[in-house]
């Protein structure tokens, strides 16, 4: 038993010495946004609500508990207002489309309209593609691309150009890591 404990102690001591000699990661804001342990960096780990927002939502809950009828009426009024706003936007976009004018949000609305028609038209095929995606994702993607091209729908996933950002051409190289990046923020070593 003493030999086992001595061996474990020696192994722990050896590992602690090795860990102290590990290279230190250089400081600076440098891509990629993922840390070495595979998790996102601290700037991406934001709380869902700020403390002030949490208090505000708790207060809304208190109002709903204390005045249920009034809050239900307010909710129904809000839903009706959102419905009216959505109807007004549809009329606005139809009018802009009729006149051939480009207005903010028109392209997104047209794309949504095209996608809704696409999903209604190809319901069976899309169901088959979802099933195929479980066994052969590459074939499923090819079928999906084929359907999109058949309908004339362009999706961003078809873009094959160079990527922008931390994984763009200026940061590519044989080794991966902050020292290989050629951006000015990464010059600190």
Secondary structure as GFF3:
##gff-version 3
##sequence-region A 1 189
A	DSSP	alpha_helix	2	20	.	.	.	ID=ss1
A	DSSP	three_ten_helix	42	44	.	.	.	ID=ss2
A	DSSP	alpha_helix	51	66	.	.	.	ID=ss3
A	DSSP	alpha_helix	68	99	.	.	.	ID=ss4
A	DSSP	alpha_helix	106	121	.	.	.	ID=ss5
A	DSSP	alpha_helix	123	135	.	.	.	ID=ss6
A	DSSP	alpha_helix	137	151	.	.	.	ID=ss7
A	DSSP	three_ten_helix	156	158	.	.	.	ID=ss8
A	DSSP	three_ten_helix	169	171	.	.	.	ID=ss9
A	DSSP	three_ten_helix	178	180	.	.	.	ID=ss10
A	DSSP	three_ten_helix	184	186	.	.	.	ID=ss11
###
